[in-house]
Amino acid sequence: MPESHRETIDIREYVATLKAHKWSVILTLLLVVGSALAFSFSQTPIYSATARLLVVPGTSNGTTTNAPALYITT
């Protein structure tokens, strides 16, 4: 079929189809969201954290008291 004879897509047809099946779309959306919420709230929360402390041996000269705080990163 040549390019010029191709059928065009009319957005009004899509809107009419969605309006005709409005309740099916809404019901499906509510079921999916409700299932996701039920699954999410039924899971046991797991909390974890990590931290790294960089210790460079032999660099302290004893004159700075807050120097270790400079090496802490999160």
PyMOL Python script that loads the backbone (N, CA, C, O; Angstrom):
from pymol import cmd

cmd.read_pdbstr("""\
ATOM      1  N   MET A   1       0.853  -1.169   0.000  1.00  0.00           N
ATOM      2  CA  MET A   1       0.000   0.000   0.000  1.00  0.00           C
ATOM      3  C   MET A   1       0.901   1.236   0.000  1.00  0.00           C
ATOM      4  O   MET A   1       1.823   1.315   0.812  1.00  0.00           O
ATOM      5  N   PRO A   2       0.665   2.173  -0.865  1.00  0.00           N
ATOM      6  CA  PRO A   2       1.494   3.387  -0.917  1.00  0.00           C
ATOM      7  C   PRO A   2       1.329   4.234   0.343  1.00  0.00           C
ATOM      8  O   PRO A   2       0.304   4.167   1.021  1.00  0.00           O
ATOM      9  N   GLU A   3       2.361   5.037   0.649  1.00  0.00           N
ATOM     10  CA  GLU A   3       2.341   5.908   1.828  1.00  0.00           C
ATOM     11  C   GLU A   3       1.134   6.836   1.843  1.00  0.00           C
ATOM     12  O   GLU A   3       0.563   7.083   2.905  1.00  0.00           O
ATOM     13  N   SER A   4       0.741   7.347   0.698  1.00  0.00           N
ATOM     14  CA  SER A   4      -0.334   8.335   0.645  1.00  0.00           C
ATOM     15  C   SER A   4      -1.705   7.744   0.963  1.00  0.00           C
ATOM     16  O   SER A   4      -2.627   8.488   1.296  1.00  0.00           O
ATOM     17  N   HIS A   5      -1.861   6.417   0.867  1.00  0.00           N
ATOM     18  CA  HIS A   5      -3.157   5.784   1.121  1.00  0.00           C
ATOM     19  C   HIS A   5      -3.252   5.172   2.520  1.00  0.00           C
ATOM     20  O   HIS A   5      -4.240   4.517   2.852  1.00  0.00           O
ATOM     21  N   ARG A   6      -2.232   5.387   3.323  1.00  0.00           N
ATOM     22  CA  ARG A   6      -2.252   4.827   4.669  1.00  0.00           C
ATOM     23  C   ARG A   6      -3.340   5.477   5.511  1.00  0.00           C
ATOM     24  O   ARG A   6      -3.603   6.673   5.384  1.00  0.00           O
ATOM     25  N   GLU A   7      -3.972   4.683   6.374  1.00  0.00           N
ATOM     26  CA  GLU A   7      -5.035   5.195   7.230  1.00  0.00           C
ATOM     27  C   GLU A   7      -4.430   6.061   8.332  1.00  0.00           C
ATOM     28  O   GLU A   7      -3.420   5.686   8.928  1.00  0.00           O
ATOM     29  N   THR A   8      -5.028   7.196   8.605  1.00  0.00           N
ATOM     30  CA  THR A   8      -4.514   8.082   9.645  1.00  0.00           C
ATOM     31  C   THR A   8      -5.097   7.698  10.995  1.00  0.00           C
ATOM     32  O   THR A   8      -6.189   7.136  11.084  1.00  0.00           O
ATOM     33  N   ILE A   9      -4.351   8.012  12.036  1.00  0.00           N
ATOM     34  CA  ILE A   9      -4.793   7.715  13.390  1.00  0.00           C
ATOM     35  C   ILE A   9      -5.512   8.942  13.930  1.00  0.00           C
ATOM     36  O   ILE A   9      -4.977  10.050  13.924  1.00  0.00           O
ATOM     37  N   ASP A  10      -6.722   8.723  14.390  1.00  0.00           N
ATOM     38  CA  ASP A  10      -7.523   9.818  14.928  1.00  0.00           C
ATOM     39  C   ASP A  10      -7.554   9.706  16.447  1.00  0.00           C
ATOM     40  O   ASP A  10      -8.027   8.709  16.991  1.00  0.00           O
ATOM     41  N   ILE A  11      -7.060  10.711  17.116  1.00  0.00           N
ATOM     42  CA  ILE A  11      -7.005  10.698  18.570  1.00  0.00           C
ATOM     43  C   ILE A  11      -8.397  10.652  19.190  1.00  0.00           C
ATOM     44  O   ILE A  11      -8.567  10.152  20.303  1.00  0.00           O
ATOM     45  N   ARG A  12      -9.384  11.166  18.480  1.00  0.00           N
ATOM     46  CA  ARG A  12     -10.761  11.138  18.996  1.00  0.00           C
ATOM     47  C   ARG A  12     -11.274   9.711  19.147  1.00  0.00           C
ATOM     48  O   ARG A  12     -12.074   9.430  20.039  1.00  0.00           O
ATOM     49  N   GLU A  13     -10.821   8.811  18.282  1.00  0.00           N
ATOM     50  CA  GLU A  13     -11.231   7.409  18.405  1.00  0.00           C
ATOM     51  C   GLU A  13     -10.670   6.798  19.688  1.00  0.00           C
ATOM     52  O   GLU A  13     -11.356   6.043  20.375  1.00  0.00           O
ATOM     53  N   TYR A  14      -9.420   7.131  20.003  1.00  0.00           N
ATOM     54  CA  TYR A  14      -8.823   6.616  21.236  1.00  0.00           C
ATOM     55  C   TYR A  14      -9.540   7.168  22.464  1.00  0.00           C
ATOM     56  O   TYR A  14      -9.801   6.431  23.415  1.00  0.00           O
ATOM     57  N   VAL A  15      -9.851   8.435  22.449  1.00  0.00           N
ATOM     58  CA  VAL A  15     -10.557   9.046  23.575  1.00  0.00           C
ATOM     59  C   VAL A  15     -11.946   8.434  23.726  1.00  0.00           C
ATOM     60  O   VAL A  15     -12.390   8.177  24.845  1.00  0.00           O
ATOM     61  N   ALA A  16     -12.626   8.201  22.626  1.00  0.00           N
ATOM     62  CA  ALA A  16     -13.957   7.587  22.679  1.00  0.00           C
ATOM     63  C   ALA A  16     -13.878   6.169  23.237  1.00  0.00           C
ATOM     64  O   ALA A  16     -14.743   5.758  24.012  1.00  0.00           O
ATOM     65  N   THR A  17     -12.858   5.427  22.853  1.00  0.00           N
ATOM     66  CA  THR A  17     -12.682   4.065  23.369  1.00  0.00           C
ATOM     67  C   THR A  17     -12.415   4.089  24.867  1.00  0.00           C
ATOM     68  O   THR A  17     -12.980   3.290  25.614  1.00  0.00           O
ATOM     69  N   LEU A  18     -11.551   5.008  25.309  1.00  0.00           N
ATOM     70  CA  LEU A  18     -11.274   5.110  26.742  1.00  0.00           C
ATOM     71  C   LEU A  18     -12.516   5.528  27.522  1.00  0.00           C
ATOM     72  O   LEU A  18     -12.746   5.033  28.625  1.00  0.00           O
ATOM     73  N   LYS A  19     -13.313   6.427  26.966  1.00  0.00           N
ATOM     74  CA  LYS A  19     -14.551   6.838  27.634  1.00  0.00           C
ATOM     75  C   LYS A  19     -15.542   5.686  27.710  1.00  0.00           C
ATOM     76  O   LYS A  19     -16.241   5.531  28.711  1.00  0.00           O
ATOM     77  N   ALA A  20     -15.603   4.884  26.666  1.00  0.00           N
ATOM     78  CA  ALA A  20     -16.536   3.755  26.649  1.00  0.00           C
ATOM     79  C   ALA A  20     -16.150   2.701  27.687  1.00  0.00           C
ATOM     80  O   ALA A  20     -17.017   2.035  28.255  1.00  0.00           O
ATOM     81  N   HIS A  21     -14.850   2.554  27.931  1.00  0.00           N
ATOM     82  CA  HIS A  21     -14.361   1.544  28.879  1.00  0.00           C
ATOM     83  C   HIS A  21     -13.794   2.199  30.132  1.00  0.00           C
ATOM     84  O   HIS A  21     -12.867   1.681  30.754  1.00  0.00           O
ATOM     85  N   LYS A  22     -14.355   3.328  30.486  1.00  0.00           N
ATOM     86  CA  LYS A  22     -13.861   4.125  31.609  1.00  0.00           C
ATOM     87  C   LYS A  22     -13.807   3.320  32.906  1.00  0.00           C
ATOM     88  O   LYS A  22     -12.811   3.379  33.626  1.00  0.00           O
ATOM     89  N   TRP A  23     -14.854   2.577  33.206  1.00  0.00           N
ATOM     90  CA  TRP A  23     -14.900   1.847  34.473  1.00  0.00           C
ATOM     91  C   TRP A  23     -13.923   0.682  34.499  1.00  0.00           C
ATOM     92  O   TRP A  23     -13.394   0.344  35.558  1.00  0.00           O
ATOM     93  N   SER A  24     -13.679   0.074  33.371  1.00  0.00           N
ATOM     94  CA  SER A  24     -12.680  -0.999  33.317  1.00  0.00           C
ATOM     95  C   SER A  24     -11.285  -0.444  33.582  1.00  0.00           C
ATOM     96  O   SER A  24     -10.484  -1.063  34.282  1.00  0.00           O
ATOM     97  N   VAL A  25     -11.006   0.713  33.024  1.00  0.00           N
ATOM     98  CA  VAL A  25      -9.699   1.346  33.232  1.00  0.00           C
ATOM     99  C   VAL A  25      -9.532   1.745  34.693  1.00  0.00           C
ATOM    100  O   VAL A  25      -8.481   1.506  35.287  1.00  0.00           O
ATOM    101  N   ILE A  26     -10.562   2.351  35.272  1.00  0.00           N
ATOM    102  CA  ILE A  26     -10.499   2.783  36.671  1.00  0.00           C
ATOM    103  C   ILE A  26     -10.366   1.588  37.604  1.00  0.00           C
ATOM    104  O   ILE A  26      -9.557   1.617  38.531  1.00  0.00           O
ATOM    105  N   LEU A  27     -11.146   0.538  37.372  1.00  0.00           N
ATOM    106  CA  LEU A  27     -11.088  -0.654  38.211  1.00  0.00           C
ATOM    107  C   LEU A  27      -9.715  -1.313  38.137  1.00  0.00           C
ATOM    108  O   LEU A  27      -9.164  -1.711  39.163  1.00  0.00           O
ATOM    109  N   THR A  28      -9.165  -1.429  36.945  1.00  0.00           N
ATOM    110  CA  THR A  28      -7.837  -2.023  36.788  1.00  0.00           C
ATOM    111  C   THR A  28      -6.787  -1.193  37.516  1.00  0.00           C
ATOM    112  O   THR A  28      -5.926  -1.744  38.202  1.00  0.00           O
ATOM    113  N   LEU A  29      -6.852   0.108  37.371  1.00  0.00           N
ATOM    114  CA  LEU A  29      -5.912   0.997  38.046  1.00  0.00           C
ATOM    115  C   LEU A  29      -6.002   0.846  39.560  1.00  0.00           C
ATOM    116  O   LEU A  29      -4.978   0.752  40.236  1.00  0.00           O
ATOM    117  N   LEU A  30      -7.217   0.823  40.092  1.00  0.00           N
ATOM    118  CA  LEU A  30      -7.397   0.673  41.534  1.00  0.00           C
ATOM    119  C   LEU A  30      -6.901  -0.680  42.035  1.00  0.00           C
ATOM    120  O   LEU A  30      -6.307  -0.758  43.111  1.00  0.00           O
ATOM    121  N   LEU A  31      -7.137  -1.737  41.275  1.00  0.00           N
ATOM    122  CA  LEU A  31      -6.652  -3.060  41.676  1.00  0.00           C
ATOM    123  C   LEU A  31      -5.132  -3.117  41.707  1.00  0.00           C
ATOM    124  O   LEU A  31      -4.552  -3.684  42.633  1.00  0.00           O
ATOM    125  N   VAL A  32      -4.491  -2.544  40.720  1.00  0.00           N
ATOM    126  CA  VAL A  32      -3.022  -2.564  40.673  1.00  0.00           C
ATOM    127  C   VAL A  32      -2.436  -1.733  41.811  1.00  0.00           C
ATOM    128  O   VAL A  32      -1.521  -2.183  42.500  1.00  0.00           O
ATOM    129  N   VAL A  33      -2.958  -0.529  42.009  1.00  0.00           N
ATOM    130  CA  VAL A  33      -2.448   0.332  43.080  1.00  0.00           C
ATOM    131  C   VAL A  33      -2.734  -0.290  44.446  1.00  0.00           C
ATOM    132  O   VAL A  33      -1.870  -0.271  45.322  1.00  0.00           O
ATOM    133  N   GLY A  34      -3.922  -0.835  44.638  1.00  0.00           N
ATOM    134  CA  GLY A  34      -4.260  -1.483  45.902  1.00  0.00           C
ATOM    135  C   GLY A  34      -3.387  -2.691  46.188  1.00  0.00           C
ATOM    136  O   GLY A  34      -2.951  -2.890  47.322  1.00  0.00           O
ATOM    137  N   SER A  35      -3.130  -3.496  45.174  1.00  0.00           N
ATOM    138  CA  SER A  35      -2.256  -4.658  45.354  1.00  0.00           C
ATOM    139  C   SER A  35      -0.836  -4.230  45.699  1.00  0.00           C
ATOM    140  O   SER A  35      -0.200  -4.832  46.564  1.00  0.00           O
ATOM    141  N   ALA A  36      -0.338  -3.204  45.036  1.00  0.00           N
ATOM    142  CA  ALA A  36       1.014  -2.717  45.321  1.00  0.00           C
ATOM    143  C   ALA A  36       1.113  -2.165  46.741  1.00  0.00           C
ATOM    144  O   ALA A  36       2.101  -2.409  47.434  1.00  0.00           O
ATOM    145  N   LEU A  37       0.098  -1.427  47.174  1.00  0.00           N
ATOM    146  CA  LEU A  37       0.101  -0.901  48.539  1.00  0.00           C
ATOM    147  C   LEU A  37       0.017  -2.020  49.574  1.00  0.00           C
ATOM    148  O   LEU A  37       0.732  -1.991  50.576  1.00  0.00           O
ATOM    149  N   ALA A  38      -0.843  -3.000  49.342  1.00  0.00           N
ATOM    150  CA  ALA A  38      -0.974  -4.122  50.275  1.00  0.00           C
ATOM    151  C   ALA A  38       0.340  -4.883  50.385  1.00  0.00           C
ATOM    152  O   ALA A  38       0.762  -5.242  51.485  1.00  0.00           O
ATOM    153  N   PHE A  39       0.980  -5.125  49.266  1.00  0.00           N
ATOM    154  CA  PHE A  39       2.267  -5.824  49.288  1.00  0.00           C
ATOM    155  C   PHE A  39       3.318  -4.994  50.013  1.00  0.00           C
ATOM    156  O   PHE A  39       4.081  -5.526  50.820  1.00  0.00           O
ATOM    157  N   SER A  40       3.362  -3.713  49.736  1.00  0.00           N
ATOM    158  CA  SER A  40       4.369  -2.836  50.339  1.00  0.00           C
ATOM    159  C   SER A  40       4.212  -2.756  51.855  1.00  0.00           C
ATOM    160  O   SER A  40       5.200  -2.836  52.585  1.00  0.00           O
ATOM    161  N   PHE A  41       2.989  -2.601  52.329  1.00  0.00           N
ATOM    162  CA  PHE A  41       2.771  -2.473  53.763  1.00  0.00           C
ATOM    163  C   PHE A  41       2.894  -3.804  54.506  1.00  0.00           C
ATOM    164  O   PHE A  41       3.073  -3.802  55.724  1.00  0.00           O
ATOM    165  N   SER A  42       2.804  -4.929  53.816  1.00  0.00           N
ATOM    166  CA  SER A  42       2.919  -6.225  54.485  1.00  0.00           C
ATOM    167  C   SER A  42       4.368  -6.679  54.635  1.00  0.00           C
ATOM    168  O   SER A  42       4.635  -7.649  55.345  1.00  0.00           O
ATOM    169  N   GLN A  43       5.300  -6.002  53.986  1.00  0.00           N
ATOM    170  CA  GLN A  43       6.708  -6.380  54.062  1.00  0.00           C
ATOM    171  C   GLN A  43       7.341  -5.854  55.349  1.00  0.00           C
ATOM    172  O   GLN A  43       6.994  -4.778  55.836  1.00  0.00           O
ATOM    173  N   THR A  44       8.274  -6.637  55.887  1.00  0.00           N
ATOM    174  CA  THR A  44       9.013  -6.212  57.066  1.00  0.00           C
ATOM    175  C   THR A  44      10.069  -5.197  56.644  1.00  0.00           C
ATOM    176  O   THR A  44      10.850  -5.462  55.731  1.00  0.00           O
ATOM    177  N   PRO A  45      10.102  -4.036  57.299  1.00  0.00           N
ATOM    178  CA  PRO A  45      11.102  -3.043  56.912  1.00  0.00           C
ATOM    179  C   PRO A  45      12.513  -3.513  57.258  1.00  0.00           C
ATOM    180  O   PRO A  45      12.740  -4.104  58.314  1.00  0.00           O
ATOM    181  N   ILE A  46      13.433  -3.251  56.379  1.00  0.00           N
ATOM    182  CA  ILE A  46      14.836  -3.610  56.583  1.00  0.00           C
ATOM    183  C   ILE A  46      15.645  -2.322  56.501  1.00  0.00           C
ATOM    184  O   ILE A  46      15.642  -1.632  55.481  1.00  0.00           O
ATOM    185  N   TYR A  47      16.328  -2.014  57.580  1.00  0.00           N
ATOM    186  CA  TYR A  47      17.138  -0.808  57.628  1.00  0.00           C
ATOM    187  C   TYR A  47      18.606  -1.208  57.642  1.00  0.00           C
ATOM    188  O   TYR A  47      18.991  -2.151  58.334  1.00  0.00           O
ATOM    189  N   SER A  48      19.410  -0.505  56.893  1.00  0.00           N
ATOM    190  CA  SER A  48      20.848  -0.766  56.924  1.00  0.00           C
ATOM    191  C   SER A  48      21.591   0.537  56.687  1.00  0.00           C
ATOM    192  O   SER A  48      21.078   1.469  56.067  1.00  0.00           O
ATOM    193  N   ALA A  49      22.792   0.572  57.191  1.00  0.00           N
ATOM    194  CA  ALA A  49      23.635   1.749  57.008  1.00  0.00           C
ATOM    195  C   ALA A  49      25.081   1.290  56.942  1.00  0.00           C
ATOM    196  O   ALA A  49      25.446   0.254  57.498  1.00  0.00           O
ATOM    197  N   THR A  50      25.882   2.059  56.268  1.00  0.00           N
ATOM    198  CA  THR A  50      27.311   1.767  56.202  1.00  0.00           C
ATOM    199  C   THR A  50      28.080   3.054  56.463  1.00  0.00           C
ATOM    200  O   THR A  50      27.610   4.154  56.173  1.00  0.00           O
ATOM    201  N   ALA A  51      29.249   2.888  57.008  1.00  0.00           N
ATOM    202  CA  ALA A  51      30.132   4.031  57.257  1.00  0.00           C
ATOM    203  C   ALA A  51      31.566   3.570  57.065  1.00  0.00           C
ATOM    204  O   ALA A  51      31.909   2.424  57.352  1.00  0.00           O
ATOM    205  N   ARG A  52      32.392   4.474  56.578  1.00  0.00           N
ATOM    206  CA  ARG A  52      33.815   4.171  56.431  1.00  0.00           C
ATOM    207  C   ARG A  52      34.616   5.219  57.185  1.00  0.00           C
ATOM    208  O   ARG A  52      34.312   6.411  57.140  1.00  0.00           O
ATOM    209  N   LEU A  53      35.636   4.754  57.873  1.00  0.00           N
ATOM    210  CA  LEU A  53      36.524   5.627  58.616  1.00  0.00           C
ATOM    211  C   LEU A  53      37.916   5.440  58.047  1.00  0.00           C
ATOM    212  O   LEU A  53      38.445   4.329  58.048  1.00  0.00           O
ATOM    213  N   LEU A  54      38.507   6.506  57.568  1.00  0.00           N
ATOM    214  CA  LEU A  54      39.842   6.454  56.992  1.00  0.00           C
ATOM    215  C   LEU A  54      40.841   6.798  58.076  1.00  0.00           C
ATOM    216  O   LEU A  54      40.821   7.896  58.632  1.00  0.00           O
ATOM    217  N   VAL A  55      41.715   5.849  58.370  1.00  0.00           N
ATOM    218  CA  VAL A  55      42.757   6.058  59.368  1.00  0.00           C
ATOM    219  C   VAL A  55      44.089   6.036  58.648  1.00  0.00           C
ATOM    220  O   VAL A  55      44.450   5.050  58.005  1.00  0.00           O
ATOM    221  N   VAL A  56      44.811   7.133  58.763  1.00  0.00           N
ATOM    222  CA  VAL A  56      46.135   7.227  58.152  1.00  0.00           C
ATOM    223  C   VAL A  56      47.153   7.171  59.286  1.00  0.00           C
ATOM    224  O   VAL A  56      47.289   8.134  60.041  1.00  0.00           O
ATOM    225  N   PRO A  57      47.868   6.057  59.413  1.00  0.00           N
ATOM    226  CA  PRO A  57      48.806   5.918  60.530  1.00  0.00           C
ATOM    227  C   PRO A  57      50.036   6.823  60.359  1.00  0.00           C
ATOM    228  O   PRO A  57      50.517   7.060  59.250  1.00  0.00           O
ATOM    229  N   GLY A  58      50.515   7.311  61.497  1.00  0.00           N
ATOM    230  CA  GLY A  58      51.759   8.076  61.505  1.00  0.00           C
ATOM    231  C   GLY A  58      51.638   9.510  61.050  1.00  0.00           C
ATOM    232  O   GLY A  58      52.662  10.134  60.773  1.00  0.00           O
ATOM    233  N   THR A  59      50.433  10.076  60.956  1.00  0.00           N
ATOM    234  CA  THR A  59      50.320  11.457  60.504  1.00  0.00           C
ATOM    235  C   THR A  59      49.983  12.420  61.638  1.00  0.00           C
ATOM    236  O   THR A  59      49.958  13.631  61.417  1.00  0.00           O
ATOM    237  N   SER A  60      49.727  11.924  62.830  1.00  0.00           N
ATOM    238  CA  SER A  60      49.363  12.799  63.938  1.00  0.00           C
ATOM    239  C   SER A  60      50.618  13.321  64.618  1.00  0.00           C
ATOM    240  O   SER A  60      51.545  12.563  64.901  1.00  0.00           O
ATOM    241  N   ASN A  61      50.639  14.625  64.877  1.00  0.00           N
ATOM    242  CA  ASN A  61      51.767  15.194  65.610  1.00  0.00           C
ATOM    243  C   ASN A  61      51.360  15.617  67.014  1.00  0.00           C
ATOM    244  O   ASN A  61      52.173  16.171  67.754  1.00  0.00           O
ATOM    245  N   GLY A  62      50.116  15.365  67.387  1.00  0.00           N
ATOM    246  CA  GLY A  62      49.652  15.625  68.735  1.00  0.00           C
ATOM    247  C   GLY A  62      49.221  17.051  68.993  1.00  0.00           C
ATOM    248  O   GLY A  62      48.815  17.364  70.112  1.00  0.00           O
ATOM    249  N   THR A  63      49.289  17.927  68.011  1.00  0.00           N
ATOM    250  CA  THR A  63      48.921  19.324  68.253  1.00  0.00           C
ATOM    251  C   THR A  63      47.484  19.640  67.870  1.00  0.00           C
ATOM    252  O   THR A  63      46.926  20.618  68.368  1.00  0.00           O
ATOM    253  N   THR A  64      46.876  18.857  67.015  1.00  0.00           N
ATOM    254  CA  THR A  64      45.496  19.127  66.605  1.00  0.00           C
ATOM    255  C   THR A  64      44.564  18.142  67.280  1.00  0.00           C
ATOM    256  O   THR A  64      44.767  16.930  67.197  1.00  0.00           O
ATOM    257  N   THR A  65      43.542  18.657  67.949  1.00  0.00           N
ATOM    258  CA  THR A  65      42.616  17.780  68.663  1.00  0.00           C
ATOM    259  C   THR A  65      41.431  17.374  67.799  1.00  0.00           C
ATOM    260  O   THR A  65      40.841  16.323  68.051  1.00  0.00           O
ATOM    261  N   ASN A  66      41.052  18.166  66.780  1.00  0.00           N
ATOM    262  CA  ASN A  66      39.899  17.854  65.938  1.00  0.00           C
ATOM    263  C   ASN A  66      40.298  17.241  64.606  1.00  0.00           C
ATOM    264  O   ASN A  66      39.456  17.125  63.716  1.00  0.00           O
ATOM    265  N   ALA A  67      41.533  16.850  64.443  1.00  0.00           N
ATOM    266  CA  ALA A  67      41.997  16.304  63.171  1.00  0.00           C
ATOM    267  C   ALA A  67      41.262  15.029  62.762  1.00  0.00           C
ATOM    268  O   ALA A  67      40.993  14.868  61.571  1.00  0.00           O
ATOM    269  N   PRO A  68      40.918  14.108  63.674  1.00  0.00           N
ATOM    270  CA  PRO A  68      40.210  12.903  63.221  1.00  0.00           C
ATOM    271  C   PRO A  68      38.879  13.220  62.539  1.00  0.00           C
ATOM    272  O   PRO A  68      38.442  12.469  61.667  1.00  0.00           O
ATOM    273  N   ALA A  69      38.241  14.301  62.917  1.00  0.00           N
ATOM    274  CA  ALA A  69      36.967  14.661  62.294  1.00  0.00           C
ATOM    275  C   ALA A  69      37.142  15.024  60.827  1.00  0.00           C
ATOM    276  O   ALA A  69      36.179  14.947  60.064  1.00  0.00           O
ATOM    277  N   LEU A  70      38.324  15.413  60.416  1.00  0.00           N
ATOM    278  CA  LEU A  70      38.580  15.760  59.023  1.00  0.00           C
ATOM    279  C   LEU A  70      38.606  14.536  58.122  1.00  0.00           C
ATOM    280  O   LEU A  70      38.412  14.660  56.912  1.00  0.00           O
ATOM    281  N   TYR A  71      38.843  13.353  58.686  1.00  0.00           N
ATOM    282  CA  TYR A  71      38.974  12.134  57.889  1.00  0.00           C
ATOM    283  C   TYR A  71      37.694  11.317  57.821  1.00  0.00           C
ATOM    284  O   TYR A  71      37.658  10.305  57.121  1.00  0.00           O
ATOM    285  N   ILE A  72      36.659  11.715  58.514  1.00  0.00           N
ATOM    286  CA  ILE A  72      35.406  10.954  58.539  1.00  0.00           C
ATOM    287  C   ILE A  72      34.563  11.354  57.335  1.00  0.00           C
ATOM    288  O   ILE A  72      34.300  12.535  57.110  1.00  0.00           O
ATOM    289  N   THR A  73      34.140  10.346  56.558  1.00  0.00           N
ATOM    290  CA  THR A  73      33.251  10.592  55.426  1.00  0.00           C
ATOM    291  C   THR A  73      32.031   9.705  55.561  1.00  0.00           C
ATOM    292  O   THR A  73      32.115   8.600  56.098  1.00  0.00           O
ATOM    293  N   THR A  74      30.922  10.175  55.084  1.00  0.00           N
ATOM    294  CA  THR A  74      29.711   9.351  55.107  1.00  0.00           C
ATOM    295  C   THR A  74      29.162   9.226  53.721  1.00  0.00           C
ATOM    296  O   THR A  74      28.140   8.570  53.518  1.00  0.00           O
TER     297      THR A  74
END
""", "prot")
cmd.dss("prot")
cmd.show_as("cartoon", "prot")
cmd.util.cbc("prot")
cmd.orient("prot")
